[in-house]
Amino acid sequence: MTLQEHIARAVETATPDLIELRRDLHAFPELSWQEERTTDLVYAWMDKLGLSPQRFDGTGLSVDIGPSGGPIVALRADLDALPILDTTQDPWRSKNPGVAHACGHDVHVSALIGAATALAAADRAIGLPYRVRLIFQPAEEVMPGGALRLLSDGVLAGVSRIFALHCDPSLDVGRVGIREGAITGASDQIHVVLNGRGGHTSRPHLTEDLTFALGSLITQLPAVLSRRFDPRAGASLVWGQVSAGNAANVIPAVGELKGTLRMLDAAAWHDAEHLVRGIIADIVEPFGVGVDLTYTRGVPPVVNDFAVTERLRHAVTAALGPEGVATTAQSLGGEDFAWYVETLPGTMARLGTRTPGGPTYDLHQGNLRVDERAIAVGALVLANAAIA
């Protein structure tokens, strides 16, 4: 048997257990930096495979498979869930109220465990051509992401290239979306708090009309940014939370806005905070209100290396056939895998999770459902990428 045949057989054998594992993870999701039970489950599986996992400080772990010396190939999955209510009616829906795997990280973890199972079996049978490092990373869903802490701890020491998959509910199961160059966008968070003299709505001239100032920020900041950024940067500011006051006849003394600023271009991202601060000050100045801006720099775009992406293309073809390869567009979604590929060559692809002919769900929504055949597909692709 070839190495690829050993991998395929091991994934096929493990698939029922991987599906049960994914359902367990889905039922007990954990927020960023709190993935203790999830880490324990992964550790136990790695230990059962006869491997020697190394826990990170807190949550998450890494484990190496294969020969020592020479290049190391890394595979990464993220562990954390989102503060979202699971609205599915599956028997394995979340048992942690207000927390759900609404981004598919339970699939990512299960697929990487499947790849570990296959690679360990192939290593025992034939031996792997490279050492493979599996990274089970905490806290992808918070900015600027758990990847930075792992990088500071040296998780990529000796690694020559890195691969990852991300669920895509708009792509049919059995297909993997590949793209050279940028595949995600940069993403920052903006939190603006305005304060001023409140008062009665019959006497706005005796107050700083904070609500009016908020409304001006809501509409004018995105508009001005659209003229200050190069249009090719693809900048998009969208507000997600607005709050001020609780009575129709009272001008409040405090109000706030929260939103995300996303863009396609890394160079524009580096200048974004300075630009946003200046524009906000100019917009609110005529109202006389005080302003407090918390600008949280998030992540740059994930920029896929051409050569590593070609390796992944060959791996997908070897695992699924040429029909398994799909092209995919750049999105404005943020992903802290970007920090890894700023350090060394790597690539991220999109793992199809939609049942052919079935509904198209969206990520970060409580009703997200995945075709669980994607777990075996992801395991096959990751394991083949490791030896490509």
Secondary structure by P-SEA (a helix, b strand, c coil): ccaaaaaaaaaaaaaaaaaaaaaaaaacccccccaaaaaaaaaaaaaaacbbbbbcccccccccccccccbbbbbbbbbbbccccccccccccccccccccccaaaaaaaaaaaaaaaaaaaaacccccbbbbbbbcccccccccaaaaaaaaccccccccccbbbbbccccccbbbbbccccbbbbbbbbbbbbcbbbbccccccccaaaaaaaaaaccaaaaaaaacccccbbbbbbcbbbbbccccccccccbbbbbbbbccaaaaaacaaaaaaaaaaaaccccbbbbbbcccccccccccaaaaaaaaaaaaaccccccbbbbbbccccccaaaaaaccccbbbbbbccccccccccccccccccccaaaaaaaaaaaaaaac
